[in-house]
């Protein structure tokens, strides 16, 4: 099934095209509550996760492949408007050098505090400025059943690079953005979670921590570490033992090790030595 056969948009001056291009800017995304998704796999994942797609733009050749044809069909079945555009227009809309023939506009889906009731695993990203790193952490949170909050100073979860790194799994993960340390601490206490910070100088080996208890895990950036307020409020500060000469790991890698240790303990029904 081809999108809007015979109605291909060919001008970058078209108001709809300009509106999509404007979503590259964080302020525009926040003002409109919309974000930009790019690529077949990302849009497939987001669609399956329940993302609310507002409109989709595709090059006519996308429907020449079986996978592209299935995706367009799925969009049609969900009554998502699909508009054909030429390659030049799609490149203008896209955030990547080599777009994959499809761009979608989706509603941002940040959760309220009330929607975290019953949460037993929460990641708090403290000033993670690299959107790729943050998106990878989101993907790990999705894989391990955790929710995610970000503090002010972190990259935007809806930045195109962050969304690509998360591969659309952001729409599976309850999330909030741009919290202050005080708001995060109050929110964690309201949920009854144990606040745990990951820091190379932490007193507790990560494997000795009992991750079966409901927790909120703070992951800081290599550049800034964890803010003093969160470190002071943490009930536990855990570290990953490393070989001599290595001071720290990438934030997303640290998060993956700790979250999968928590998943392992919960599946096995046994915890650390605390």
N, C-alpha and C positions, 0 to 999 in steps of 0.2 A: 504494500500500500504506500503510494507516494503522497507526501504532504502537499495539500493545496496545489495540485497540478495546474500549471499555467499562471500561478500568482507568485512568482519569485521576486522577492525584494532585491533590488540591485543598487540602491543608493545608500551611502553612509550618512546622508543628510536626512534620511527618513526619521521622523520623531520617535518611532518605536525603537529604531536602531540606536539613536542617541540616548534614549532612556536606559537601554541595556548597558551601553558603554559607561554611563554614569555610575553604575553599580560597582565599578572598580574602586570608587572612593568610599571610605568607611563612613563618613558623615552622611553620604547619600543613602547607604544601606540602612543606617540607623533611622534616618528620617522617614524612609518608605517601608521599613520592615521587610526588605527583600534582599536576596543575595543571588549570586551568579554561580551556576554549576556548569562544568565543562567535561565532556568526554562520555563515551558510551558506558563504560563500567561504573563511573561515579554516579551517573544519572540512573542507571539500573539499580544500584544499591540504594540510593536515596529514595527512589520510587517504591522499592520493596519495603523500606523502613517507614513508609508513611509520610514522606515529605510532601508538602502541599505545593505542587508545581502550578505556577500561574500561566506560563506560556513557554513554548519551546521553539527554537529556531534550528533548522537543519538544512544542509545542502542536499539537493535532490539525489545525489549519488549515494547517500547513506542507505537508502532503501534498496540498493543493488545487492547488499550483503544480507544473508539470512538473519544475522544478529540485529542489524540495523532495522530490518523490516519488522522483526518481532518487537523491538523497542517502540517503534512508531505505532504499531498496532496496540501495544499496551497503553500508550499515552492516549490514543483515540478512545479506547474502552473506558478510560477514566475521565473522559471529556476534557482532556487538557488540550488547549489550542496549539496546533502545530503549524508553523509558518516556514515555508521554503525561502531560503536566501542563497545568494551566490557566494562563492568562495571568498571573494574580497570583503564582502559584508561580514561574513562569519569571522574572518581574521580581525576585522575592526572591533567586533564585539569581544573577542577572546582575550584572555590574559596570557595565553601561551603563544610561543613562536609557531608551533605546528598544531593547530586545533584539530580535533578528531571528528569534525563534521557535525557537531551538535552542541548547542548551548541552551541552558534552561534558566528561567527565572523562578525562584522558589521563595516561599515565605520563611522568614527566620522564626525559630520555634523555641525561644528561651523559656525556661520553666519558672514558675513562681516558687517561693519558699515552701508553700504548702504541698507542692507536687513531690517533694523529697521525703515526705513522711514514709517511714518504713525502709529508707535507704540504709544499707549496712556497709557500703564501701563507697567512699567519696574521695576524689582526687582534687586537690587545690593547687592550681598552677600559679606560682608566685613569680610574677614578672618574667615570664618566658617570652622573650621578644621575637624569637625565630618562628614564623608561622609554620614552617615545615616540621620543626621539632614539636610544636604544640599539636599540630594535626596528627602526628604519629602517636603522641600521648593519648589523644582522643580515640584513635583506633585501638590502642591497647585497653583503654577503659571499656570500650564496647566489647572487646573480646573477653574481658574478665567480669563483666556485669557491674562495673562501677559507674557512678555519675561523675560529673566534673564541674568545678567552679574555676574561674580565673580571677585574679586580682588585677586592679588597675596597673597598667604598665606592661601587661601581657599583650601579645598579638591578638588581633580580632579572630575569633573562632570562625567567622564567616568570610574572612579574607580568602580569595580564590586559591592561593597556595596552601593555606591551612585546610581548606575543604578537599583539595586534591590529595594532600597527605593523609587525611582521614578516610579517603575513598568513600565519602558519603555516609560514613558510620556516625557522624555527628547527629544525624536524625534518629539514631537509635539510643542516644545517650542523653539523659536529662542534664541540662546545663544552665549555668548562669554566668554572666560576664561582669567585669569591671567592678568587683567588690572591693571595699577597703579592708584592711586587716581587721579592724574592729567589727565590721559587718560579717566577715567570714567567721570570726571567733564566736560571735553571738549566734550565728546560724548553726554552727557545729554544736554548740551547747544546747540550743533549742531542739536539735534532732537527737540528742543523747549519745553523740558519737565521741569516741576517744580520739583526741587530736595527737597525731603522730607526725613528726618532722623527719625528713631524710637529710642528714648532714654528715659530711666526712668525719667530723669531730664528735659525732654522737656516741653516747656511752653504751648503747645496746646494739649487739650484732643483729642484723635483720632476721637471721634464722632463729634467733632466740626469742623473738617477739611472737606473742600469741595473736595471730591475725584473724582468729575466728571471731573475736569480739568486733562489734560494729566500730568502724574507724573512719577518720578523715585523714588522708595522707597528704602532707605538704611537700611539693617538689619545687625546688628553687632553680634558678638559672645558674650556670657555671660562672657567669660574670658577676651576679649580685648575691648569690646564696639565698638564704631565707631571711625575711625581714625580722628584726629583733622582737616585734610584738608577737609574732607567731611562734618563734622559738621559745619565748618566755611562757607562752600559754600552753605549749605542748606537754602532754603527760609523758611522752616518750620521744627520744631522739635516737633514730637508728642509723647505722652506717653499714656500708658494704665493705667487707675486707678486701683489700687489693694488694697486688704485688708491689714491692718497693719501687719507688720512682713514679708511680701513678697516683695522682692526687684526687681525681674525680672522673666521673663518667658523664656522658651526654644525658641531659635530663630525661629524654624519652626512654633511653636504655635503663636508667635507674628506675623509672616508673614501671617499666616492663618487668624487671627482676622482682620488685617488691609486690606488684599486683599479682603476678603469677605464683609467687610464694604464698600469698594470701589465699589464692584459689586452690593451690595444692593442699594447704592445711585444712581448708574447709571441706574439700572432697574426701580427704583421708580421715577427717574427724579428730586429728591430733594437732596440737599447737607447739609453740616453742617452749622454752624452759622458764618463762616468767610466771 
